[in-house]
Amino acid sequence: MTQPRTAAANYIGRFAPSPTGLLHFGSLLAALASYLDARSRQGRWLVRMEDLDPPREVPGAADQILKTLEAFGFEWDGPVWYQSQRLEHYHQVLQQLIDSGAAYGCDCSRSQILMRNSRIYDGYCRHRQPIESDLPLAIRLCVDDETIAFTDAIQGPQRQQLATEVGDFVIRRRDGLFAYQLAVVVDDAAQGVNQVVRGYDLLDSTARQIHLQRRLELPTPGYAHIPILVNDQGQKLSKQTYASAIDAANPGPSLFQALLLLGQQPPPSLRQAQAHEILTWGCEHWQLRQIPRQPHLPESLLETEHR
Ligand code: GLU
C-alpha cells in the first residue's frame, strides 16, 4: 500500500535539473511525471536549477534547459531558483549542524578510507580533530543506528540502515562545494515542496535526505521514483552516455512517447497533436499507479526517431 498522498490544494512539486548537459529523453520523463502529478492535483510546480558543481556544468545549459521546457509547453510557478545563488543558506545550515555536533570535519582521503578496508566510511574523524591544510575539510553528517523506512508512491515500501549501508556521509566536499544531499534538503524545505517525483537513481539517496530532514526538524515530503531510461548496456541516459538532446522544435511526438513510457494510455489521435494538447490530456488522465513499478526502462522501447 502507498501512503496517503497530499491533499490537492496544498501540493507543491518540482523539477530540479542539473545543468550538466541539455535535456534528454530521460530528463523529459522526470519533468513530465513531476509536472503532471502536480497539475493533475491542482498543485504548484517549481523549477530549480541544481547548479552547484561548476566543473561538471556546461556553459549555457541552464538557459537551454529552460527554453526546452518552455518549448514543450511546461509552465512553472514563480521564479526559477538557482542553487548557485543560495550558498549562504547552505553555509548557515552546515554551521548549525557542526555546532550541534551532528556533523564534523574529515581529512581522510579516498585511498586512506579504502586502506582501512571499508567501502563505507568508518567514522574515523568523528572523534579526532583533523588538521586543516590547504584543502578545506570535508564535512560529514553523523548517522545513527536507526533504520529509515518510507513508502515510495511508485516503488512501495523502502528501508535503509544508514549506519551499515551508507555511513557518515559528505555534506560539503573537500573541494569546498556543497553536496547535493544538503542542498536538496534545504531547498525542498525552503520552497515548501511536499511531493518529490524524480528518477529511480535517486531512490537510494532518499533515506539520507530523510535523516537530514529529521536532524534539521524539517518536514519530509512524499516521494515517488519513476523508472529511468537506460541504454543497451544498462547505463542511465546522460551526457556521459552520449544521450542525444530532445528536439525542442517538435515536442509533440516526444511528449506522446513519454506518456506511453510512463504507462499512460493516450489515444492514438494525440500522436500528431501539439504539445499543449498532449499536456492537457495528460493532466486530465494522469494515473500515477500506472507507472511501471521497476527501476529501469530500456531505451529500445522508444521509437527510433526519439533515441
Ligand atoms: N539535480 C538532480 C538530477 O538532475 C535531481 C535532484 C532531485 O530531483 O532530487 O539528477
Boltz pocket constraint, residues with backbone or C-beta under 6 A from the ligand:
constraints:
  - pocket:
      binder: B
      contacts: [[A, 15], [A, 16], [A, 17], [A, 18], [A, 50], [A, 184], [A, 197], [A, 198], [A, 199], [A, 202]]
      max_distance: 6.0
